[in-house]
């Protein structure tokens, strides 16, 4: 799992937990560490992290976690 430490983005996601919150108005990512997702499965959150679960297809054609990432506050 990729970890993105970005307090500002974390706070925005706590207010609005949705895919659109990751992007600026011009569709650029708010953090350059946000990976390309093969298939967003779901989003989960708690007081410490927001996780974007990606279900990408692996080389053998089965489903496998691929580019799942979490956003946390900067340490």
N, CA, C and O of each residue as an XYZ file, in Angstrom:
300
protein
N       0.846     -1.180      0.000
C       0.000      0.000      0.000
C       0.888      1.238      0.000
O       1.865      1.323      0.743
N       0.532      2.178     -0.835
C       1.247      3.443     -0.932
C       0.725      4.375      0.158
O      -0.485      4.464      0.366
N       1.622      5.070      0.857
C       1.222      6.038      1.879
C       1.560      7.440      1.402
O       2.696      7.718      1.018
N       0.573      8.317      1.428
C       0.745      9.719      1.051
C       0.565     10.554      2.309
O      -0.512     10.559      2.906
N       1.610     11.256      2.712
C       1.560     12.124      3.895
C       1.264     13.546      3.435
O       2.146     14.238      2.925
N       0.017     13.979      3.618
C      -0.407     15.294      3.147
C      -1.557     15.753      4.047
O      -2.709     15.368      3.845
N      -1.231     16.570      5.029
C      -2.223     16.996      6.021
C      -3.381     17.763      5.390
O      -4.539     17.538      5.743
N      -3.078     18.663      4.463
C      -4.137     19.456      3.829
C      -5.122     18.553      3.073
O      -6.336     18.701      3.212
N      -4.599     17.631      2.285
C      -5.463     16.710      1.540
C      -6.227     15.800      2.501
O      -7.410     15.533      2.287
N      -5.568     15.323      3.556
C      -6.240     14.488      4.547
C      -7.438     15.231      5.149
O      -8.524     14.664      5.266
N      -7.242     16.483      5.525
C      -8.333     17.265      6.117
C      -9.476     17.471      5.121
O     -10.645     17.412      5.501
N      -9.145     17.713      3.851
C     -10.189     17.856      2.829
C     -10.977     16.553      2.681
O     -12.200     16.575      2.545
N     -10.278     15.427      2.709
C     -10.950     14.128      2.573
C     -11.830     13.821      3.782
O     -12.875     13.187      3.638
N     -11.426     14.258      4.957
C     -12.262     14.038      6.142
C     -13.591     14.787      6.014
O     -14.611     14.343      6.541
N     -13.575     15.925      5.311
C     -14.799     16.700      5.095
C     -15.637     16.136      3.949
O     -16.867     16.188      3.989
N     -14.965     15.594      2.920
C     -15.665     15.076      1.751
C     -14.916     13.862      1.211
O     -14.017     13.993      0.379
N     -15.291     12.698      1.686
C     -14.606     11.468      1.283
C     -15.178     10.997     -0.043
O     -16.151     10.245     -0.094
N     -14.543     11.462     -1.117
C     -14.944     11.029     -2.448
C     -13.759     11.170     -3.394
O     -12.784     11.861     -3.099
N     -13.865     10.514     -4.514
C     -12.819     10.499     -5.517
C     -12.454     11.909     -5.987
O     -11.273     12.221     -6.142
N     -13.441     12.749     -6.211
C     -13.217     14.100     -6.743
C     -12.329     14.959     -5.854
O     -11.655     15.863     -6.348
N     -12.317     14.693     -4.568
C     -11.533     15.490     -3.627
C     -10.035     15.375     -3.905
O      -9.267     16.245     -3.495
N      -9.610     14.323     -4.590
C      -8.192     14.121     -4.889
C      -7.665     15.045     -5.975
O      -6.454     15.135     -6.177
N      -8.570     15.741     -6.686
C      -8.164     16.498     -7.860
C      -8.538     17.974     -7.781
O      -9.526     18.353     -7.152
N      -7.721     18.795     -8.437
C      -8.011     20.223     -8.583
C      -9.088     20.405     -9.653
O      -9.490     19.445    -10.310
N      -9.543     21.631     -9.817
C     -10.576     21.929    -10.819
C     -10.142     21.597    -12.245
O     -10.976     21.308    -13.102
N      -8.823     21.639    -12.495
C      -8.323     21.322    -13.833
C      -7.950     19.836    -13.976
O      -7.252     19.453    -14.915
N      -8.421     19.011    -13.040
C      -8.238     17.550    -13.052
C      -6.804     17.092    -12.799
O      -6.474     15.937    -13.068
N      -5.946     17.975    -12.286
C      -4.619     17.552    -11.877
C      -4.701     17.051    -10.435
O      -5.510     17.535     -9.642
N      -3.857     16.081    -10.110
C      -3.865     15.519     -8.764
C      -3.364     16.540     -7.754
O      -2.429     17.290     -8.037
N      -3.977     16.572     -6.585
C      -3.565     17.489     -5.532
C      -2.248     17.056     -4.892
O      -1.602     17.854     -4.213
N      -1.844     15.809     -5.097
C      -0.568     15.297     -4.620
C       0.014     14.421     -5.722
O      -0.670     13.539     -6.240
N       1.259     14.656     -6.080
C       1.879     13.924     -7.186
C       2.076     12.440     -6.889
O       2.337     11.663     -7.808
N       1.959     12.034     -5.638
C       2.127     10.624     -5.279
C       0.860      9.795     -5.512
O       0.901      8.571     -5.383
N      -0.255     10.429     -5.850
C      -1.499      9.691     -6.111
C      -1.298      8.836     -7.360
O      -1.026      9.367     -8.437
N      -1.430      7.509     -7.223
C      -1.179      6.626     -8.365
C      -2.381      6.545     -9.305
O      -3.492      6.950     -8.962
N      -2.131      6.017    -10.483
C      -3.210      5.725    -11.419
C      -3.897      4.453    -10.933
O      -3.233      3.461    -10.635
N      -5.202      4.482    -10.854
C      -5.942      3.320    -10.358
C      -6.517      2.532    -11.519
O      -7.039      3.100    -12.478
N      -6.412      1.211    -11.417
C      -6.950      0.344    -12.462
C      -8.444      0.120    -12.268
O      -9.160     -0.159    -13.230
N      -8.912      0.239    -11.048
C     -10.328      0.048    -10.770
C     -10.626      0.325     -9.312
O     -10.444     -0.547     -8.462
N     -11.082      1.531     -9.013
C     -11.387      1.887     -7.633
C     -12.472      0.966     -7.110
O     -13.567      0.906     -7.668
N     -12.170      0.252     -6.041
C     -13.105     -0.699     -5.456
C     -13.974     -0.024     -4.403
O     -15.202     -0.082     -4.471
N     -13.337      0.610     -3.439
C     -14.086      1.350     -2.429
C     -13.140      2.260     -1.659
O     -11.921      2.172     -1.806
N     -13.711      3.130     -0.842
C     -12.966      4.061     -0.014
C     -13.349      3.793      1.426
O     -14.531      3.659      1.744
N     -12.360      3.715      2.297
C     -12.637      3.559      3.724
C     -11.856      4.618      4.491
O     -10.861      5.148      3.997
N     -12.312      4.919      5.700
C     -11.610      5.938      6.481
C     -11.814      5.705      7.968
O     -12.758      5.044      8.400
N     -10.903      6.268      8.725
C     -11.032      6.358     10.172
C     -10.362      7.662     10.578
O     -10.037      8.471      9.709
N     -10.149      7.887     11.840
C      -9.609      9.177     12.277
C      -8.147      9.379     11.887
O      -7.643     10.500     11.965
N      -7.451      8.308     11.466
C      -6.034      8.403     11.150
C      -5.690      8.319      9.671
O      -4.600      8.731      9.273
N      -6.599      7.792      8.842
C      -6.276      7.570      7.443
C      -7.526      7.470      6.576
O      -8.613      7.137      7.048
N      -7.335      7.769      5.290
C      -8.367      7.553      4.277
C      -7.726      6.626      3.247
O      -6.666      6.940      2.705
N      -8.363      5.483      2.973
C      -7.782      4.486      2.079
C      -8.624      4.365      0.817
O      -9.844      4.209      0.874
N      -7.943      4.441     -0.329
C      -8.567      4.233     -1.632
C      -8.136      2.851     -2.104
O      -6.983      2.641     -2.480
N      -9.076      1.914     -2.080
C      -8.797      0.524     -2.424
C      -8.928      0.333     -3.927
O      -9.970      0.613     -4.520
N      -7.863     -0.141     -4.519
C      -7.816     -0.366     -5.960
C      -7.812     -1.868     -6.216
O      -7.072     -2.617     -5.579
N      -8.630     -2.286     -7.133
C      -8.643     -3.694     -7.535
C      -8.247     -3.770     -8.986
O      -9.091     -3.725     -9.881
N      -6.961     -3.884     -9.208
C      -6.439     -3.958    -10.567
C      -6.329     -5.401    -11.015
O      -6.400     -6.322    -10.201
N      -6.161     -5.586    -12.271
C      -6.045     -6.924    -12.832
C      -4.561     -7.293    -12.901
O      -3.760     -6.523    -13.432
N      -4.189     -8.454    -12.373
C      -2.790     -8.850    -12.437
C      -2.479     -9.536    -13.765
O      -3.378     -9.732    -14.583
N      -1.235     -9.897    -13.984
C      -0.805    -10.440    -15.272
C      -1.502    -11.744    -15.648
O      -1.648    -12.038    -16.834
N      -1.931    -12.525    -14.669
C      -2.586    -13.799    -14.983
C      -4.086    -13.638    -15.206
O      -4.786    -14.623    -15.438
N      -4.584    -12.410    -15.138
C      -5.989    -12.159    -15.412
C      -6.884    -12.178    -14.183
O      -8.077    -11.891    -14.287
N      -6.331    -12.510    -13.021
C      -7.127    -12.519    -11.791
C      -7.123    -11.160    -11.123
O      -6.398    -10.252    -11.531
N      -7.939    -11.033    -10.096
C      -8.007     -9.763     -9.380
C      -6.957     -9.731     -8.286
O      -6.761    -10.724     -7.585
N      -6.295     -8.629     -8.135
C      -5.271     -8.446     -7.107
C      -5.224     -6.972     -6.726
O      -5.556     -6.104     -7.533
N      -4.812     -6.695     -5.500
C      -4.658     -5.307     -5.087
C      -3.578     -4.653     -5.928
O      -2.507     -5.228     -6.119
N      -3.847     -3.465     -6.429
C      -2.919     -2.789     -7.313
C      -3.049     -1.296     -7.094
O      -4.092     -0.715     -7.396
N      -2.019     -0.670     -6.579
C      -1.983      0.774     -6.346
C      -2.967      1.264     -5.287
O      -3.374      2.426     -5.320
N      -3.352      0.414     -4.363
C      -4.141      0.882     -3.228
C      -3.282      1.885     -2.463
O      -2.086      1.667     -2.271
N      -3.903      2.993     -2.023
C      -3.125      3.981     -1.281
C      -3.933      4.589     -0.156
O      -5.163      4.556     -0.152
N      -3.205      5.148      0.800
C      -3.844      5.832      1.924
C      -3.276      7.222      2.044
O      -2.128      7.476      1.677
N      -4.093      8.126      2.564
C      -3.687      9.494      2.821
C      -3.732      9.688      4.324
O      -4.745      9.417      4.968
N      -2.612     10.165      4.881
C      -2.514     10.420      6.319
C      -1.986     11.836      6.539
O      -1.540     12.500      5.603
N      -2.045     12.281      7.786
C      -1.455     13.575      8.132
C       0.057     13.458      8.071
O       0.621     12.388      8.303
N       0.709     14.573      7.756
C       2.166     14.594      7.747
C       2.671     14.327      9.151
O       2.091     14.786     10.135
N       3.744     13.589      9.228
C       4.308     13.220     10.543
C       5.133     14.324     11.136
O       5.672     14.171     12.232
